[in-house]
């Protein structure tokens, strides 16, 4: 498996993603979606594949390439 393109560590289980990052403004990203991080400790954005990892959760500090894709498709 390949690691996700970008990993963002977060402190809350509910996060928003709009595709903005590294100088790319939100207007050029994707529609804002809300993701819920479940007991796995991470969630992947269905649009840009950014992975959100809960700080202190089971996926924090793990080699991300060993984890399967895990998205919340409710935002799509």
ROLUM-348469 format. One line per 10 residues: number of its first residue (from 1); their letters; for each residue x, y, z of N, C-alpha, C. Coordinates in steps of 0.02 Angstrom, whole numbers, plus 50000, padded with zeros to 5 digits. Example, Ala and Ser with C-alpha at 12.3 -4.5 7.8 and 13.67 -1.06 7.14 Angstrom:
BEGIN
1 = as = 50660:49716:50390:50615:49775:50390:50660:49835:50390  50642:49888:50354:50684:49947:50357:50645:50002:50394 .
END
This chain:
BEGIN
1 = xxxxxxxxxx = 50042:49940:50000:50000:50000:50000:50044:50062:50000  50019:50113:49969:50053:50178:49969:50027:50220:50027  50070:50261:50056:50045:50305:50108:49999:50359:50078  49954:50388:50118:49911:50441:50093:49953:50501:50072  49928:50542:50025:49967:50599:50002:49985:50649:50057  49941:50657:50104:49954:50705:50159:49919:50679:50222  49954:50685:50278:49926:50665:50342:49923:50726:50387  49864:50738:50416:49854:50793:50462:49833:50765:50529  49872:50781:50581:49855:50758:50648:49807:50809:50679  49753:50785:50708:49701:50828:50735:49684:50807:50807 .
11 = xxxxxxxxxx = 49653:50853:50843:49636:50840:50913:49562:50827:50924  49522:50831:50871:49450:50820:50877:49428:50765:50829  49376:50728:50848:49352:50673:50806:49313:50697:50745  49287:50757:50747:49250:50784:50689:49293:50838:50657  49309:50829:50593:49352:50876:50558:49321:50894:50491  49340:50952:50464:49318:50974:50399:49377:50974:50351  49363:50957:50288:49415:50960:50237:49386:50996:50176  49423:51044:50149:49402:51080:50089:49456:51077:50035  49507:51038:50045:49560:51031:49996:49614:51083:49998  49606:51134:50040:49656:51187:50044:49718:51161:50081 .
21 = xxxxxxxxxx = 49777:51175:50054:49839:51156:50087:49898:51186:50050  49953:51195:50084:50016:51217:50055:50009:51271:50001  49975:51324:50017:49967:51379:49970:49908:51373:49923  49876:51316:49922:49817:51307:49879:49756:51333:49918  49725:51387:49894:49667:51414:49931:49607:51367:49925  49562:51374:49973:49502:51331:49975:49461:51337:49911  49461:51395:49880:49423:51405:49818:49446:51359:49762  49508:51336:49766:49534:51291:49714:49535:51218:49737  49510:51205:49797:49509:51138:49824:49448:51099:49802  49407:51079:49851:49346:51041:49837:49293:51064:49886 .
31 = xxxxxxxxxx = 49230:51044:49876:49178:51063:49924:49197:51041:49994  49180:51081:50043:49194:51063:50113:49153:51003:50133  49187:50954:50162:49154:50894:50188:49174:50886:50261  49129:50858:50299:49143:50844:50370:49155:50769:50377  49208:50752:50413:49227:50683:50424:49225:50667:50498  49205:50606:50513:49205:50581:50582:49260:50529:50589  49302:50537:50638:49354:50487:50652:49325:50437:50701  49323:50374:50682:49294:50322:50724:49348:50289:50767  49333:50229:50792:49378:50194:50838:49444:50174:50805  49449:50177:50739:49512:50162:50705:49564:50217:50716 .
41 = xxxxxxxxxx = 49540:50277:50732:49585:50333:50747:49603:50375:50687  49572:50363:50628:49587:50403:50569:49529:50401:50520  49529:50449:50474:49480:50451:50420:49513:50484:50360  49495:50462:50300:49522:50488:50238:49469:50529:50202  49490:50585:50173:49444:50626:50134:49432:50590:50067  49369:50585:50048:49351:50552:49986:49368:50592:49924  49381:50656:49931:49398:50698:49874:49473:50701:49862  49511:50718:49914:49583:50731:49904:49628:50679:49937  49599:50630:49970:49636:50576:50003:49677:50597:50063  49669:50659:50085:49706:50680:50146:49682:50637:50203 .
51 = xxxxxxxxxx = 49729:50615:50244:49712:50573:50302:49715:50616:50365  49663:50611:50405:49659:50645:50470:49668:50593:50524  49720:50602:50565:49737:50554:50617:49726:50587:50685  49688:50554:50728:49674:50580:50794:49736:50575:50838  49758:50631:50866:49817:50632:50909:49803:50587:50970  49849:50540:50983:49841:50495:51038:49798:50434:51024  49769:50432:50963:49726:50376:50944:49767:50317:50919  49733:50261:50903:49768:50201:50882:49809:50208:50819  49794:50255:50775:49831:50264:50713:49888:50315:50720  49891:50350:50776:49943:50401:50786:50010:50366:50797 .
61 = xxxxxxxxxx = 50059:50385:50758:50125:50356:50764:50135:50291:50727  50084:50268:50691:50087:50206:50653:50110:50222:50581  50146:50177:50549:50164:50185:50479:50099:50187:50439  50083:50246:50412:50019:50256:50378:50010:50212:50317  50065:50190:50286:50059:50147:50227:50034:50077:50244  50033:50060:50309:50008:49994:50329:49933:49995:50342  49902:50053:50344:49831:50059:50358:49790:50062:50294  49733:50028:50291:49692:50031:50230:49657:50099:50224  49635:50114:50163:49596:50175:50153:49534:50170:50196  49517:50226:50228:49462:50225:50274:49428:50294:50270 .
71 = xxxxxx = 49376:50299:50229:49344:50363:50219:49275:50365:50246  49252:50425:50254:49183:50438:50274:49148:50465:50212  49111:50424:50178:49080:50443:50115:49017:50484:50124  48999:50501:50185:48937:50538:50198:48940:50607:50167  48999:50635:50158:49006:50702:50130:49003:50704:50055  48999:50647:50021:49000:50646:49948:48932:50638:49919 .
END
